[in-house]
């Protein structure tokens, strides 16, 4: 058969190689521990959802729905989409499984891959993972504050709190936004010639998005634009004030950013992002979404949540040279084998050590004792156990002290205990 071209992974989607897992696991384990301490329970939804879920949930005018969804028709003719974000699916599950009748609030978290057909570049992938939370059935400011506090604790515990900023704003609700929208429209109206071309489109489609344009000329104009804070009604103002006071009390530093715009339509009131201090890359983001559950067909239920971008945080940990603790202790013992019988026995022996919680390394496939000792040396173990053909027949094993190179032959029976004792002695 003729060889075809070398098949590569799809653009913007990457293999997660073994050396990338320690930092990912580190982030996830820290987040999981904190979230579970605060009573969040894990949920996972399918990768595929009905396309309508995101059209209605995330919003038809958003970049995600307009340009970035992996949508297709199944062989059965259904319109489905590969999940671009986690909130709408969780809300769908909340409604579908009648979670509204459980004691409220329902606090959930997930660790899932997301798919967005964006232009891949540094930190922007087409398949990426998020750890996310959704706090459903709670309208109080204390839910927003708890969520932000937990998010901050996660960044603190992974060693990044001094390298990031918490940007926060309130975008009001359907009561305050029309007036603000009008004020923005009026403000930009006679400046449209000075802003970039995409901003002129945004002016017509979603004027709020003009506020987060990164083009220099647009940034200068937006810096003087009307601020949402002047348009919040009393209820939204009080809600936001309470969130900020809570954060101050909890010593979570924040930056008030009146121009924080989120790319998803479902947000109301509090919105926030965690940015890298140097270049304002969003590592995590979230907010309140009091209308989404209603939009997706249930009765009015308020909620809030956030999601952390795993790849971006892992990359940033590397940049900041944060030391990732080893998931497992360094091995202290290496098990070498020589000959067929020893090879067969070595798996059983390895299992005995594993069960006794002695971290052990072994090479079950190598035949040469020289190459096995080389590995043992490289690992820096204290002892190597050598099970040869003769020892396997005699019921003995050789114990080699790697520092002194002294070898002794010991009975195989009880060797786990002997090793445990010797490890304690040194
Ligand atoms: P989001 O801002 O779209 O919000 O994404 C949250 C985080 O996911 C971002 O801050 C970023 O770290 C990461 N992220 C987003 N897009 C990409 C990409 N293309 N490549 C790599 N990382 C990316 C949401 O998804 C909301 N569902 C968050 C939320 C939960 N709001 C309420 N509950």
Boltz pocket constraint, residues with backbone or C-beta under 6 A from the ligand:
constraints:
  - pocket:
      binder: B
      contacts: [[A, 84], [A, 85], [A, 86], [A, 87], [A, 116], [A, 118], [A, 123], [A, 124], [A, 125], [A, 126], [A, 127], [A, 128], [A, 129], [A, 130], [A, 132], [A, 133], [A, 134], [A, 263], [A, 264], [A, 274], [A, 282], [A, 283], [A, 284], [A, 285], [A, 286], [A, 287], [A, 304], [A, 305], [A, 306], [A, 307], [A, 308], [A, 309], [A, 310], [A, 311], [A, 312]]
      max_distance: 6.0
